């Protein structure tokens, strides 16, 4: 009986995990730069050009690495490029703005 219960719990766990993995969607956007200098810090754009369902990808470095004008996530965060004439090797805080909506 205990073995059957353990087997059932294991099966439900595997089904739950497989549904979560299938529901995850990742999209890799092309990079317009290999690296950027964001507020004095050199960032590798390999780390900032992939989207996913979690929404953690939406930020200013993502916008500058991909050349996107804006992004938003399920949590209500929206970021946008404010200065289209930015220097990608000298990006300042005022070149991008992020706000939580709602």
Gaussian input, Z-matrix of N, CA and C with variables (Angstrom, degrees):
# hf/3-21g

backbone

0 1
 N
 C     1     B1
 C     2     B2     1     A1
 N     3     B3     2     A2     1     D1
 C     4     B4     3     A3     2     D2
 C     5     B5     4     A4     3     D3
 N     6     B6     5     A5     4     D4
 C     7     B7     6     A6     5     D5
 C     8     B8     7     A7     6     D6
 N     9     B9     8     A8     7     D7
 C    10    B10     9     A9     8     D8
 C    11    B11    10    A10     9     D9
 N    12    B12    11    A11    10    D10
 C    13    B13    12    A12    11    D11
 C    14    B14    13    A13    12    D12
 N    15    B15    14    A14    13    D13
 C    16    B16    15    A15    14    D14
 C    17    B17    16    A16    15    D15
 N    18    B18    17    A17    16    D16
 C    19    B19    18    A18    17    D17
 C    20    B20    19    A19    18    D18
 N    21    B21    20    A20    19    D19
 C    22    B22    21    A21    20    D20
 C    23    B23    22    A22    21    D21
 N    24    B24    23    A23    22    D22
 C    25    B25    24    A24    23    D23
 C    26    B26    25    A25    24    D24
 N    27    B27    26    A26    25    D25
 C    28    B28    27    A27    26    D26
 C    29    B29    28    A28    27    D27
 N    30    B30    29    A29    28    D28
 C    31    B31    30    A30    29    D29
 C    32    B32    31    A31    30    D30
 N    33    B33    32    A32    31    D31
 C    34    B34    33    A33    32    D32
 C    35    B35    34    A34    33    D33
 N    36    B36    35    A35    34    D34
 C    37    B37    36    A36    35    D35
 C    38    B38    37    A37    36    D36
 N    39    B39    38    A38    37    D37
 C    40    B40    39    A39    38    D38
 C    41    B41    40    A40    39    D39
 N    42    B42    41    A41    40    D40
 C    43    B43    42    A42    41    D41
 C    44    B44    43    A43    42    D42
 N    45    B45    44    A44    43    D43
 C    46    B46    45    A45    44    D44
 C    47    B47    46    A46    45    D45
 N    48    B48    47    A47    46    D46
 C    49    B49    48    A48    47    D47
 C    50    B50    49    A49    48    D48
 N    51    B51    50    A50    49    D49
 C    52    B52    51    A51    50    D50
 C    53    B53    52    A52    51    D51
 N    54    B54    53    A53    52    D52
 C    55    B55    54    A54    53    D53
 C    56    B56    55    A55    54    D54
 N    57    B57    56    A56    55    D55
 C    58    B58    57    A57    56    D56
 C    59    B59    58    A58    57    D57
 N    60    B60    59    A59    58    D58
 C    61    B61    60    A60    59    D59
 C    62    B62    61    A61    60    D60
 N    63    B63    62    A62    61    D61
 C    64    B64    63    A63    62    D62
 C    65    B65    64    A64    63    D63
 N    66    B66    65    A65    64    D64
 C    67    B67    66    A66    65    D65
 C    68    B68    67    A67    66    D66
 N    69    B69    68    A68    67    D67
 C    70    B70    69    A69    68    D68
 C    71    B71    70    A70    69    D69
 N    72    B72    71    A71    70    D70
 C    73    B73    72    A72    71    D71
 C    74    B74    73    A73    72    D72
 N    75    B75    74    A74    73    D73
 C    76    B76    75    A75    74    D74
 C    77    B77    76    A76    75    D75
 N    78    B78    77    A77    76    D76
 C    79    B79    78    A78    77    D77
 C    80    B80    79    A79    78    D78
 N    81    B81    80    A80    79    D79
 C    82    B82    81    A81    80    D80
 C    83    B83    82    A82    81    D81
 N    84    B84    83    A83    82    D82
 C    85    B85    84    A84    83    D83
 C    86    B86    85    A85    84    D84
 N    87    B87    86    A86    85    D85
 C    88    B88    87    A87    86    D86
 C    89    B89    88    A88    87    D87
 N    90    B90    89    A89    88    D88
 C    91    B91    90    A90    89    D89
 C    92    B92    91    A91    90    D90
 N    93    B93    92    A92    91    D91
 C    94    B94    93    A93    92    D92
 C    95    B95    94    A94    93    D93
 N    96    B96    95    A95    94    D94
 C    97    B97    96    A96    95    D95
 C    98    B98    97    A97    96    D96
 N    99    B99    98    A98    97    D97
 C   100   B100    99    A99    98    D98
 C   101   B101   100   A100    99    D99
 N   102   B102   101   A101   100   D100
 C   103   B103   102   A102   101   D101
 C   104   B104   103   A103   102   D102
 N   105   B105   104   A104   103   D103
 C   106   B106   105   A105   104   D104
 C   107   B107   106   A106   105   D105
 N   108   B108   107   A107   106   D106
 C   109   B109   108   A108   107   D107
 C   110   B110   109   A109   108   D108
 N   111   B111   110   A110   109   D109
 C   112   B112   111   A111   110   D110
 C   113   B113   112   A112   111   D111
 N   114   B114   113   A113   112   D112
 C   115   B115   114   A114   113   D113
 C   116   B116   115   A115   114   D114
 N   117   B117   116   A116   115   D115
 C   118   B118   117   A117   116   D116
 C   119   B119   118   A118   117   D117
 N   120   B120   119   A119   118   D118
 C   121   B121   120   A120   119   D119
 C   122   B122   121   A121   120   D120
 N   123   B123   122   A122   121   D121
 C   124   B124   123   A123   122   D122
 C   125   B125   124   A124   123   D123
 N   126   B126   125   A125   124   D124
 C   127   B127   126   A126   125   D125
 C   128   B128   127   A127   126   D126
 N   129   B129   128   A128   127   D127
 C   130   B130   129   A129   128   D128
 C   131   B131   130   A130   129   D129
 N   132   B132   131   A131   130   D130
 C   133   B133   132   A132   131   D131
 C   134   B134   133   A133   132   D132
 N   135   B135   134   A134   133   D133
 C   136   B136   135   A135   134   D134
 C   137   B137   136   A136   135   D135
 N   138   B138   137   A137   136   D136
 C   139   B139   138   A138   137   D137
 C   140   B140   139   A139   138   D138
 N   141   B141   140   A140   139   D139
 C   142   B142   141   A141   140   D140
 C   143   B143   142   A142   141   D141
 N   144   B144   143   A143   142   D142
 C   145   B145   144   A144   143   D143
 C   146   B146   145   A145   144   D144
 N   147   B147   146   A146   145   D145
 C   148   B148   147   A147   146   D146
 C   149   B149   148   A148   147   D147
 N   150   B150   149   A149   148   D148
 C   151   B151   150   A150   149   D149
 C   152   B152   151   A151   150   D150
 N   153   B153   152   A152   151   D151
 C   154   B154   153   A153   152   D152
 C   155   B155   154   A154   153   D153
 N   156   B156   155   A155   154   D154
 C   157   B157   156   A156   155   D155
 C   158   B158   157   A157   156   D156
 N   159   B159   158   A158   157   D157
 C   160   B160   159   A159   158   D158
 C   161   B161   160   A160   159   D159
 N   162   B162   161   A161   160   D160
 C   163   B163   162   A162   161   D161
 C   164   B164   163   A163   162   D162
 N   165   B165   164   A164   163   D163
 C   166   B166   165   A165   164   D164
 C   167   B167   166   A166   165   D165
 N   168   B168   167   A167   166   D166
 C   169   B169   168   A168   167   D167
 C   170   B170   169   A169   168   D168
 N   171   B171   170   A170   169   D169
 C   172   B172   171   A171   170   D170
 C   173   B173   172   A172   171   D171
 N   174   B174   173   A173   172   D172
 C   175   B175   174   A174   173   D173
 C   176   B176   175   A175   174   D174
 N   177   B177   176   A176   175   D175
 C   178   B178   177   A177   176   D176
 C   179   B179   178   A178   177   D177
 N   180   B180   179   A179   178   D178
 C   181   B181   180   A180   179   D179
 C   182   B182   181   A181   180   D180
 N   183   B183   182   A182   181   D181
 C   184   B184   183   A183   182   D182
 C   185   B185   184   A184   183   D183
 N   186   B186   185   A185   184   D184
 C   187   B187   186   A186   185   D185
 C   188   B188   187   A187   186   D186
 N   189   B189   188   A188   187   D187
 C   190   B190   189   A189   188   D188
 C   191   B191   190   A190   189   D189
 N   192   B192   191   A191   190   D190
 C   193   B193   192   A192   191   D191
 C   194   B194   193   A193   192   D192
 N   195   B195   194   A194   193   D193
 C   196   B196   195   A195   194   D194
 C   197   B197   196   A196   195   D195
 N   198   B198   197   A197   196   D196
 C   199   B199   198   A198   197   D197
 C   200   B200   199   A199   198   D198
 N   201   B201   200   A200   199   D199
 C   202   B202   201   A201   200   D200
 C   203   B203   202   A202   201   D201
 N   204   B204   203   A203   202   D202
 C   205   B205   204   A204   203   D203
 C   206   B206   205   A205   204   D204
 N   207   B207   206   A206   205   D205
 C   208   B208   207   A207   206   D206
 C   209   B209   208   A208   207   D207
 N   210   B210   209   A209   208   D208
 C   211   B211   210   A210   209   D209
 C   212   B212   211   A211   210   D210
 N   213   B213   212   A212   211   D211
 C   214   B214   213   A213   212   D212
 C   215   B215   214   A214   213   D213
 N   216   B216   215   A215   214   D214
 C   217   B217   216   A216   215   D215
 C   218   B218   217   A217   216   D216
 N   219   B219   218   A218   217   D217
 C   220   B220   219   A219   218   D218
 C   221   B221   220   A220   219   D219
 N   222   B222   221   A221   220   D220
 C   223   B223   222   A222   221   D221
 C   224   B224   223   A223   222   D222
 N   225   B225   224   A224   223   D223
 C   226   B226   225   A225   224   D224
 C   227   B227   226   A226   225   D225
 N   228   B228   227   A227   226   D226
 C   229   B229   228   A228   227   D227
 C   230   B230   229   A229   228   D228
 N   231   B231   230   A230   229   D229
 C   232   B232   231   A231   230   D230
 C   233   B233   232   A232   231   D231
 N   234   B234   233   A233   232   D232
 C   235   B235   234   A234   233   D233
 C   236   B236   235   A235   234   D234
 N   237   B237   236   A236   235   D235
 C   238   B238   237   A237   236   D236
 C   239   B239   238   A238   237   D237
 N   240   B240   239   A239   238   D238
 C   241   B241   240   A240   239   D239
 C   242   B242   241   A241   240   D240
 N   243   B243   242   A242   241   D241
 C   244   B244   243   A243   242   D242
 C   245   B245   244   A244   243   D243
 N   246   B246   245   A245   244   D244
 C   247   B247   246   A246   245   D245
 C   248   B248   247   A247   246   D246
 N   249   B249   248   A248   247   D247
 C   250   B250   249   A249   248   D248
 C   251   B251   250   A250   249   D249
 N   252   B252   251   A251   250   D250
 C   253   B253   252   A252   251   D251
 C   254   B254   253   A253   252   D252
 N   255   B255   254   A254   253   D253
 C   256   B256   255   A255   254   D254
 C   257   B257   256   A256   255   D255
 N   258   B258   257   A257   256   D256
 C   259   B259   258   A258   257   D257
 C   260   B260   259   A259   258   D258
 N   261   B261   260   A260   259   D259
 C   262   B262   261   A261   260   D260
 C   263   B263   262   A262   261   D261
 N   264   B264   263   A263   262   D262
 C   265   B265   264   A264   263   D263
 C   266   B266   265   A265   264   D264
 N   267   B267   266   A266   265   D265
 C   268   B268   267   A267   266   D266
 C   269   B269   268   A268   267   D267
 N   270   B270   269   A269   268   D268
 C   271   B271   270   A270   269   D269
 C   272   B272   271   A271   270   D270
 N   273   B273   272   A272   271   D271
 C   274   B274   273   A273   272   D272
 C   275   B275   274   A274   273   D273
 N   276   B276   275   A275   274   D274
 C   277   B277   276   A276   275   D275
 C   278   B278   277   A277   276   D276
 N   279   B279   278   A278   277   D277
 C   280   B280   279   A279   278   D278
 C   281   B281   280   A280   279   D279
 N   282   B282   281   A281   280   D280
 C   283   B283   282   A282   281   D281
 C   284   B284   283   A283   282   D282
 N   285   B285   284   A284   283   D283
 C   286   B286   285   A285   284   D284
 C   287   B287   286   A286   285   D285
 N   288   B288   287   A287   286   D286
 C   289   B289   288   A288   287   D287
 C   290   B290   289   A289   288   D288
 N   291   B291   290   A290   289   D289
 C   292   B292   291   A291   290   D290
 C   293   B293   292   A292   291   D291
 N   294   B294   293   A293   292   D292
 C   295   B295   294   A294   293   D293
 C   296   B296   295   A295   294   D294
 N   297   B297   296   A296   295   D295
 C   298   B298   297   A297   296   D296
 C   299   B299   298   A298   297   D297
 N   300   B300   299   A299   298   D298
 C   301   B301   300   A300   299   D299
 C   302   B302   301   A301   300   D300
 N   303   B303   302   A302   301   D301
 C   304   B304   303   A303   302   D302
 C   305   B305   304   A304   303   D303

   B1=1.4559
   B2=1.5289
   B3=1.3316
   B4=1.4647
   B5=1.5200
   B6=1.3354
   B7=1.4659
   B8=1.5291
   B9=1.3361
   B10=1.4628
   B11=1.5292
   B12=1.3124
   B13=1.4707
   B14=1.5260
   B15=1.3225
   B16=1.4646
   B17=1.5241
   B18=1.3202
   B19=1.4634
   B20=1.5246
   B21=1.3178
   B22=1.4696
   B23=1.5307
   B24=1.3227
   B25=1.4673
   B26=1.5249
   B27=1.3284
   B28=1.4607
   B29=1.5273
   B30=1.3273
   B31=1.4615
   B32=1.5287
   B33=1.3271
   B34=1.4624
   B35=1.5270
   B36=1.3227
   B37=1.4669
   B38=1.5160
   B39=1.3272
   B40=1.4620
   B41=1.5232
   B42=1.3291
   B43=1.4646
   B44=1.5231
   B45=1.3220
   B46=1.4623
   B47=1.5224
   B48=1.3279
   B49=1.4610
   B50=1.5210
   B51=1.3157
   B52=1.4648
   B53=1.5237
   B54=1.3284
   B55=1.4629
   B56=1.5210
   B57=1.3331
   B58=1.4554
   B59=1.5181
   B60=1.3224
   B61=1.4575
   B62=1.5211
   B63=1.3299
   B64=1.4577
   B65=1.5223
   B66=1.3182
   B67=1.4547
   B68=1.5158
   B69=1.3331
   B70=1.4541
   B71=1.5182
   B72=1.3021
   B73=1.4589
   B74=1.5179
   B75=1.3100
   B76=1.4565
   B77=1.5226
   B78=1.2967
   B79=1.4576
   B80=1.5210
   B81=1.3211
   B82=1.4559
   B83=1.5219
   B84=1.3174
   B85=1.4574
   B86=1.5272
   B87=1.3260
   B88=1.4665
   B89=1.5278
   B90=1.3221
   B91=1.4640
   B92=1.5269
   B93=1.3265
   B94=1.4563
   B95=1.5251
   B96=1.3412
   B97=1.4659
   B98=1.5248
   B99=1.3166
   B100=1.4669
   B101=1.5223
   B102=1.3387
   B103=1.4596
   B104=1.5193
   B105=1.3220
   B106=1.4601
   B107=1.5210
   B108=1.3308
   B109=1.4564
   B110=1.5214
   B111=1.3311
   B112=1.4617
   B113=1.5181
   B114=1.3181
   B115=1.4619
   B116=1.5301
   B117=1.3384
   B118=1.4588
   B119=1.5122
   B120=1.3186
   B121=1.4651
   B122=1.5291
   B123=1.3384
   B124=1.4593
   B125=1.5293
   B126=1.3410
   B127=1.4649
   B128=1.5216
   B129=1.3238
   B130=1.4591
   B131=1.5281
   B132=1.3189
   B133=1.4684
   B134=1.5276
   B135=1.3382
   B136=1.4634
   B137=1.5262
   B138=1.3358
   B139=1.4654
   B140=1.5274
   B141=1.3370
   B142=1.4665
   B143=1.5286
   B144=1.3403
   B145=1.4654
   B146=1.5261
   B147=1.3369
   B148=1.4581
   B149=1.5260
   B150=1.3308
   B151=1.4624
   B152=1.5254
   B153=1.3172
   B154=1.4615
   B155=1.5227
   B156=1.3084
   B157=1.4674
   B158=1.5207
   B159=1.3347
   B160=1.4609
   B161=1.5190
   B162=1.3232
   B163=1.4561
   B164=1.5066
   B165=1.3356
   B166=1.4561
   B167=1.5172
   B168=1.3123
   B169=1.4530
   B170=1.5193
   B171=1.3106
   B172=1.4691
   B173=1.5227
   B174=1.3286
   B175=1.4544
   B176=1.5265
   B177=1.3073
   B178=1.4654
   B179=1.5277
   B180=1.3420
   B181=1.4687
   B182=1.5295
   B183=1.3379
   B184=1.4640
   B185=1.5312
   B186=1.3224
   B187=1.4602
   B188=1.5217
   B189=1.3269
   B190=1.4596
   B191=1.5270
   B192=1.3223
   B193=1.4728
   B194=1.5239
   B195=1.3308
   B196=1.4683
   B197=1.5292
   B198=1.3183
   B199=1.4578
   B200=1.5188
   B201=1.3291
   B202=1.4696
   B203=1.5282
   B204=1.3153
   B205=1.4638
   B206=1.5235
   B207=1.3462
   B208=1.4605
   B209=1.5215
   B210=1.3237
   B211=1.4649
   B212=1.5206
   B213=1.3175
   B214=1.4622
   B215=1.5190
   B216=1.3217
   B217=1.4615
   B218=1.5203
   B219=1.3231
   B220=1.4643
   B221=1.5234
   B222=1.3337
   B223=1.4550
   B224=1.5170
   B225=1.3336
   B226=1.4548
   B227=1.5150
   B228=1.3361
   B229=1.4585
   B230=1.5209
   B231=1.3293
   B232=1.4581
   B233=1.5170
   B234=1.3436
   B235=1.4596
   B236=1.5184
   B237=1.3155
   B238=1.4559
   B239=1.5154
   B240=1.3304
   B241=1.4578
   B242=1.5247
   B243=1.3254
   B244=1.4595
   B245=1.5276
   B246=1.3297
   B247=1.4585
   B248=1.5241
   B249=1.3261
   B250=1.4636
   B251=1.5232
   B252=1.3179
   B253=1.4672
   B254=1.5265
   B255=1.3249
   B256=1.4646
   B257=1.5297
   B258=1.3301
   B259=1.4649
   B260=1.5260
   B261=1.3333
   B262=1.4639
   B263=1.5289
   B264=1.3200
   B265=1.4623
   B266=1.5264
   B267=1.3396
   B268=1.4642
   B269=1.5316
   B270=1.3302
   B271=1.4651
   B272=1.5262
   B273=1.3230
   B274=1.4576
   B275=1.5262
   B276=1.3153
   B277=1.4640
   B278=1.5298
   B279=1.3242
   B280=1.4710
   B281=1.5303
   B282=1.3387
   B283=1.4643
   B284=1.5309
   B285=1.3361
   B286=1.4646
   B287=1.5245
   B288=1.3212
   B289=1.4625
   B290=1.5225
   B291=1.3251
   B292=1.4680
   B293=1.5237
   B294=1.3254
   B295=1.4620
   B296=1.5166
   B297=1.3301
   B298=1.4643
   B299=1.5195
   B300=1.3175
   B301=1.4589
   B302=1.5245
   B303=1.2740
   B304=1.4541
   B305=1.4430
   A1=110.92
   A2=117.26
   A3=121.01
   A4=110.74
   A5=116.36
   A6=120.51
   A7=110.53
   A8=116.93
   A9=120.36
   A10=110.95
   A11=117.33
   A12=121.07
   A13=110.56
   A14=116.45
   A15=120.44
   A16=110.82
   A17=116.93
   A18=121.41
   A19=110.79
   A20=117.02
   A21=121.37
   A22=110.55
   A23=116.93
   A24=121.00
   A25=110.17
   A26=116.92
   A27=121.22
   A28=111.00
   A29=117.24
   A30=120.65
   A31=111.72
   A32=117.34
   A33=120.15
   A34=111.26
   A35=116.63
   A36=120.70
   A37=111.14
   A38=117.10
   A39=120.90
   A40=111.53
   A41=116.85
   A42=120.50
   A43=109.92
   A44=117.48
   A45=121.78
   A46=110.88
   A47=117.18
   A48=121.02
   A49=111.64
   A50=118.10
   A51=120.04
   A52=111.04
   A53=117.93
   A54=120.90
   A55=109.81
   A56=118.23
   A57=121.24
   A58=111.15
   A59=117.86
   A60=121.51
   A61=110.21
   A62=117.70
   A63=120.52
   A64=111.23
   A65=117.68
   A66=121.58
   A67=113.51
   A68=118.24
   A69=121.46
   A70=109.47
   A71=115.31
   A72=119.93
   A73=108.07
   A74=115.54
   A75=120.88
   A76=108.10
   A77=115.16
   A78=120.46
   A79=107.66
   A80=115.90
   A81=121.22
   A82=107.95
   A83=116.25
   A84=121.15
   A85=109.65
   A86=117.83
   A87=119.50
   A88=110.50
   A89=115.19
   A90=120.97
   A91=108.85
   A92=116.92
   A93=120.54
   A94=110.82
   A95=117.04
   A96=122.66
   A97=108.38
   A98=116.96
   A99=121.61
   A100=110.60
   A101=116.29
   A102=121.48
   A103=108.77
   A104=114.55
   A105=121.10
   A106=108.31
   A107=116.08
   A108=121.77
   A109=106.00
   A110=115.59
   A111=121.73
   A112=109.23
   A113=116.31
   A114=124.04
   A115=111.45
   A116=115.80
   A117=121.47
   A118=115.37
   A119=118.44
   A120=121.67
   A121=109.31
   A122=116.52
   A123=121.37
   A124=108.34
   A125=116.68
   A126=122.13
   A127=109.49
   A128=116.59
   A129=123.32
   A130=108.31
   A131=117.22
   A132=121.03
   A133=113.01
   A134=118.95
   A135=120.29
   A136=110.82
   A137=116.55
   A138=121.52
   A139=113.08
   A140=117.98
   A141=120.38
   A142=113.41
   A143=118.01
   A144=118.05
   A145=112.88
   A146=117.05
   A147=121.78
   A148=109.56
   A149=116.32
   A150=120.71
   A151=109.41
   A152=116.48
   A153=122.16
   A154=108.83
   A155=116.59
   A156=120.83
   A157=113.43
   A158=117.93
   A159=119.59
   A160=112.49
   A161=117.55
   A162=119.93
   A163=114.69
   A164=118.31
   A165=120.28
   A166=112.01
   A167=117.54
   A168=121.62
   A169=112.65
   A170=119.07
   A171=122.04
   A172=109.59
   A173=115.77
   A174=122.21
   A175=108.57
   A176=117.18
   A177=120.82
   A178=112.65
   A179=120.59
   A180=118.59
   A181=112.98
   A182=118.21
   A183=121.39
   A184=110.28
   A185=116.92
   A186=120.61
   A187=111.60
   A188=116.90
   A189=120.07
   A190=112.02
   A191=118.22
   A192=120.99
   A193=112.04
   A194=117.50
   A195=120.64
   A196=113.29
   A197=117.28
   A198=119.84
   A199=113.03
   A200=117.32
   A201=121.39
   A202=109.68
   A203=117.22
   A204=121.72
   A205=112.50
   A206=117.44
   A207=120.33
   A208=109.68
   A209=114.81
   A210=121.56
   A211=108.12
   A212=115.91
   A213=121.39
   A214=107.80
   A215=115.77
   A216=119.24
   A217=110.65
   A218=115.16
   A219=121.25
   A220=112.35
   A221=117.64
   A222=121.35
   A223=113.91
   A224=117.52
   A225=120.62
   A226=114.82
   A227=118.46
   A228=120.99
   A229=109.23
   A230=115.92
   A231=120.96
   A232=108.05
   A233=115.95
   A234=121.87
   A235=108.65
   A236=116.15
   A237=120.48
   A238=111.75
   A239=115.89
   A240=121.75
   A241=107.60
   A242=116.45
   A243=122.28
   A244=110.45
   A245=116.66
   A246=122.43
   A247=109.20
   A248=117.37
   A249=120.79
   A250=113.24
   A251=118.00
   A252=121.96
   A253=111.69
   A254=117.87
   A255=121.02
   A256=111.03
   A257=115.09
   A258=122.56
   A259=106.40
   A260=118.32
   A261=120.99
   A262=113.47
   A263=117.93
   A264=119.97
   A265=111.44
   A266=116.84
   A267=121.27
   A268=109.42
   A269=116.77
   A270=121.61
   A271=109.31
   A272=115.36
   A273=121.79
   A274=110.16
   A275=116.42
   A276=122.72
   A277=111.91
   A278=116.87
   A279=119.80
   A280=113.44
   A281=118.70
   A282=121.94
   A283=112.62
   A284=117.31
   A285=122.50
   A286=108.90
   A287=115.95
   A288=119.89
   A289=109.41
   A290=116.58
   A291=122.73
   A292=108.85
   A293=115.81
   A294=120.84
   A295=109.65
   A296=115.07
   A297=120.08
   A298=108.44
   A299=116.20
   A300=121.34
   A301=109.54
   A302=116.30
   A303=118.42
   A304=116.68
   D1=-45.36
   D2=179.42
   D3=-64.30
   D4=-36.76
   D5=178.97
   D6=-66.34
   D7=-38.89
   D8=178.31
   D9=-65.61
   D10=-41.64
   D11=178.57
   D12=-63.67
   D13=-43.33
   D14=179.05
   D15=-63.36
   D16=-39.19
   D17=178.94
   D18=-65.58
   D19=-42.34
   D20=179.22
   D21=-64.00
   D22=-43.91
   D23=178.65
   D24=-62.35
   D25=-41.95
   D26=178.87
   D27=-62.71
   D28=-43.02
   D29=179.15
   D30=-63.72
   D31=-44.06
   D32=177.38
   D33=-61.75
   D34=-39.40
   D35=178.48
   D36=-63.07
   D37=-44.28
   D38=179.89
   D39=-64.63
   D40=-40.96
   D41=178.20
   D42=-63.94
   D43=-44.21
   D44=179.63
   D45=-60.36
   D46=-45.36
   D47=179.77
   D48=-65.45
   D49=-40.28
   D50=-179.10
   D51=-67.73
   D52=-34.80
   D53=177.25
   D54=-66.73
   D55=-40.87
   D56=178.18
   D57=-63.28
   D58=-43.11
   D59=-179.22
   D60=-65.34
   D61=-41.51
   D62=179.13
   D63=-66.48
   D64=-30.89
   D65=-179.36
   D66=-78.15
   D67=-15.69
   D68=179.31
   D69=-75.65
   D70=130.59
   D71=-179.65
   D72=-123.37
   D73=123.40
   D74=177.54
   D75=-117.62
   D76=139.52
   D77=177.28
   D78=-132.27
   D79=129.73
   D80=178.80
   D81=-100.73
   D82=117.59
   D83=177.88
   D84=-91.71
   D85=151.00
   D86=177.47
   D87=-66.11
   D88=146.87
   D89=177.89
   D90=-90.92
   D91=141.97
   D92=172.35
   D93=-98.22
   D94=-14.77
   D95=177.46
   D96=-138.50
   D97=150.76
   D98=174.11
   D99=-79.58
   D100=-36.29
   D101=176.88
   D102=-149.80
   D103=157.87
   D104=177.32
   D105=-132.73
   D106=159.00
   D107=172.91
   D108=-108.02
   D109=103.70
   D110=-176.55
   D111=-106.13
   D112=107.11
   D113=-179.82
   D114=51.84
   D115=46.81
   D116=175.22
   D117=87.04
   D118=-0.11
   D119=-178.88
   D120=-117.28
   D121=125.97
   D122=177.34
   D123=-76.47
   D124=124.03
   D125=-179.61
   D126=-118.06
   D127=135.54
   D128=177.23
   D129=-81.63
   D130=121.26
   D131=-176.68
   D132=-69.32
   D133=-11.36
   D134=172.74
   D135=-60.03
   D136=-25.76
   D137=-179.02
   D138=-89.75
   D139=-3.68
   D140=-171.76
   D141=-134.65
   D142=41.25
   D143=176.75
   D144=-139.96
   D145=18.62
   D146=179.29
   D147=-119.31
   D148=131.16
   D149=176.78
   D150=-98.69
   D151=160.03
   D152=174.34
   D153=-154.19
   D154=175.36
   D155=-177.59
   D156=-69.53
   D157=-21.41
   D158=-174.29
   D159=-71.13
   D160=-24.78
   D161=179.04
   D162=86.70
   D163=-2.30
   D164=-178.87
   D165=-69.47
   D166=-13.37
   D167=-178.74
   D168=-75.14
   D169=-23.07
   D170=-174.90
   D171=-77.84
   D172=105.05
   D173=178.00
   D174=-160.42
   D175=174.03
   D176=-177.77
   D177=-63.60
   D178=-45.11
   D179=177.44
   D180=-57.15
   D181=-36.86
   D182=176.24
   D183=-58.40
   D184=-46.17
   D185=-178.58
   D186=-62.32
   D187=-44.74
   D188=-177.39
   D189=-71.82
   D190=-33.59
   D191=179.11
   D192=-72.23
   D193=-33.41
   D194=-176.17
   D195=-98.32
   D196=-14.96
   D197=-176.30
   D198=80.16
   D199=9.39
   D200=177.68
   D201=-70.99
   D202=152.25
   D203=179.20
   D204=-88.49
   D205=-30.11
   D206=-179.98
   D207=-158.94
   D208=165.62
   D209=175.82
   D210=-153.18
   D211=161.25
   D212=175.50
   D213=-150.92
   D214=159.17
   D215=179.16
   D216=-129.29
   D217=175.36
   D218=-177.72
   D219=-65.61
   D220=-21.51
   D221=-179.46
   D222=-82.73
   D223=-0.19
   D224=177.36
   D225=94.12
   D226=6.69
   D227=177.25
   D228=-83.41
   D229=133.15
   D230=175.72
   D231=-130.29
   D232=131.02
   D233=178.15
   D234=-123.04
   D235=147.00
   D236=178.56
   D237=-149.10
   D238=149.30
   D239=175.68
   D240=-76.69
   D241=126.37
   D242=-178.76
   D243=-94.16
   D244=-39.07
   D245=-177.70
   D246=-111.37
   D247=105.53
   D248=-179.44
   D249=-73.22
   D250=-12.59
   D251=178.95
   D252=-98.48
   D253=29.56
   D254=-177.97
   D255=-68.02
   D256=152.43
   D257=173.70
   D258=-96.86
   D259=113.11
   D260=-173.34
   D261=-64.25
   D262=-14.20
   D263=175.15
   D264=-100.81
   D265=10.24
   D266=176.51
   D267=-154.30
   D268=54.33
   D269=-177.90
   D270=-75.84
   D271=130.95
   D272=-179.84
   D273=-107.63
   D274=164.99
   D275=-178.15
   D276=-58.11
   D277=-35.55
   D278=-177.25
   D279=-77.35
   D280=-3.31
   D281=178.30
   D282=-78.94
   D283=-15.43
   D284=-176.80
   D285=-145.66
   D286=150.09
   D287=178.91
   D288=-137.68
   D289=135.77
   D290=176.21
   D291=-122.79
   D292=139.13
   D293=178.32
   D294=-144.57
   D295=146.73
   D296=172.00
   D297=-86.99
   D298=128.68
   D299=179.45
   D300=-95.56
   D301=146.06
   D302=174.29
   D303=107.86

